[in-house]
């Protein structure tokens, strides 16, 4: 049993938890939320897993389709749990397999936090 707290990127009304980084300095609470997201993505294996789920056809991926990232299955499960705990992935068990998805609102919130830059 885990006592990890999910840090929402979106508030209940659908607004991102934090303003764009270029808008104003983050509050201490906003910085904690944003840092948890970036910390979860700061590991190359987790980033690859997140990318595999986000780019998978249909917007979701079975763990059996994304576990080839160069580490053992228990390590894949550990990293997927970290991504879930950070609120970046959700999952659903279907029979013996677990399917993961990145909600579009999570990607929108991440884009909002980073801001949009013109090239």
C-alpha positions in Angstrom: 0.0 0.0 0.0 1.4 3.4 -1.0 0.8 6.6 0.8 2.1 8.6 -2.2 0.0 11.7 -3.1 -1.1 12.3 -6.7 -0.2 15.8 -7.6 -2.8 17.1 -10.0 -1.7 19.1 -13.0 -5.3 20.2 -13.4 -7.6 21.7 -10.9 -11.1 20.3 -10.7 -12.4 23.1 -13.0 -10.0 22.0 -15.7 -7.5 24.8 -15.3 -3.8 24.0 -15.1 -2.4 24.0 -11.6 0.3 26.4 -12.4 0.8 29.4 -14.7 3.3 29.4 -17.6 6.8 29.7 -16.3 7.2 33.0 -18.2 4.0 34.6 -16.7 5.2 35.1 -13.1 7.3 33.4 -10.5 5.7 30.2 -9.1 4.5 30.1 -5.6 6.0 27.5 -3.3 3.0 25.1 -3.7 3.1 25.5 -7.5 6.8 24.8 -7.6 6.3 21.6 -5.6 3.6 20.4 -8.0 5.6 21.3 -11.1 8.9 19.8 -9.7 7.1 16.5 -9.0 6.1 16.3 -12.6 9.5 17.2 -13.9 11.2 14.8 -11.4 9.0 12.0 -12.6 10.0 12.8 -16.2 13.7 13.4 -15.3 14.6 9.7 -15.6 15.3 8.5 -19.1 13.4 5.3 -18.7 10.4 7.1 -17.4 10.5 9.6 -20.2 10.7 6.8 -22.7 7.7 5.0 -21.1 5.7 8.3 -21.0 6.5 9.0 -24.6 5.6 5.4 -25.6 2.2 5.7 -24.0 1.6 9.3 -25.3 2.5 8.3 -28.9 0.8 4.9 -29.0 -2.1 4.4 -31.4 -5.4 5.1 -29.8 -3.9 7.1 -27.0 -3.3 4.2 -24.7 -0.9 1.3 -24.5 -0.8 -2.1 -22.9 2.1 -2.6 -20.6 3.0 -5.6 -22.9 3.5 -3.1 -25.8 5.8 -0.6 -24.0 8.0 -2.7 -21.7 11.0 -2.9 -24.1 13.0 -0.1 -22.7 16.1 -1.9 -21.7 15.2 -2.7 -18.1 13.5 -5.7 -16.4 9.8 -6.0 -16.0 9.8 -5.2 -12.3 11.7 -2.0 -13.1 9.2 -1.0 -15.8 6.4 -1.5 -13.3 8.3 0.7 -10.8 8.7 3.5 -13.3 5.1 3.3 -14.4 4.0 3.6 -10.8 6.2 6.7 -10.4 4.5 8.2 -13.5 1.1 7.4 -12.1 2.0 8.8 -8.6 3.0 12.1 -10.3 -0.4 12.2 -12.0 1.1 11.8 -15.5 -0.5 8.5 -16.4 -3.7 6.7 -15.5 -4.3 3.0 -15.9 -7.0 0.4 -16.3 -6.7 -3.4 -15.8 -8.3 -5.5 -18.5 -8.0 -9.2 -17.8 -4.3 -9.9 -17.1 -3.0 -6.7 -18.7 -2.8 -3.1 -17.6 -3.4 -0.4 -20.1 -1.9 3.1 -19.5 -3.0 6.4 -21.0 -1.9 10.0 -20.8 -5.0 12.1 -20.6 -5.1 15.0 -23.1 -5.6 17.4 -20.2 -2.2 16.3 -18.8 -0.4 17.2 -22.1 -2.3 20.4 -22.3 -1.3 21.3 -18.7 2.3 20.5 -19.4 2.2 22.7 -22.5 0.6 25.5 -20.5 3.3 25.3 -17.8 6.1 25.4 -20.3 4.5 28.2 -22.3 4.4 28.6 -26.0 7.3 30.2 -27.7 7.4 31.6 -31.2 10.3 30.5 -33.3 
